Amino acid sequence: MSTLVTAELFARPGRGDDVAQLLLDILGESLKHEGCEDIRILRDQNDPDHVTGLTQWTEARNYTDYLAWRTERGFTATFEAMLTRPLVLHYYDELYQERGIAARNEQV
């Protein structure tokens, strides 16, 4: 079963664009990391300085290995300089997923 991970980043006021852009810049490398299945970068509609990465990994250890790899390369320190608080991580097991009618593009 895959592991879903959310990584919430709370940018300093006005730095949400910088945080989002850095995430997008490193996306190519991230997608090639062992166990990476899917990545989405999200931005809070009510707070542009709140950016979240929603990722899916083969196993939770794949994400922890990835984060350690990024930390070794200075990634974590670069982000921490732009944030008001530490990265907030959550690990989830997916219990159910189905596409709704609007996403199915069904023609009647």
Stockholm file with secondary structure:
# STOCKHOLM 1.0

chainA/1-108         MSTLVTAELFARPGRGDDVAQLLLDILGESLKHEGCEDIRILRDQNDPDHVTGLTQWTEARNYTDYLAWRTERGFTATFEAMLTRPLVLHYYDELYQERGIAARNEQV
#=GR chainA/1-108 SS CCEEEEEEEEBCTTCHHHHHHHHHHTHHHHHTSTTEEEEEEEEETTEEEEEEEEEEESSHHHHHHHHHHHHHTTHHHHHHTTBSSCCEEEEEECCCCCCCHHHHTCCC
#=GC SS_cons         CCEEEEEEEEBCTTCHHHHHHHHHHTHHHHHTSTTEEEEEEEEETTEEEEEEEEEEESSHHHHHHHHHHHHHTTHHHHHHTTBSSCCEEEEEECCCCCCCHHHHTCCC
//
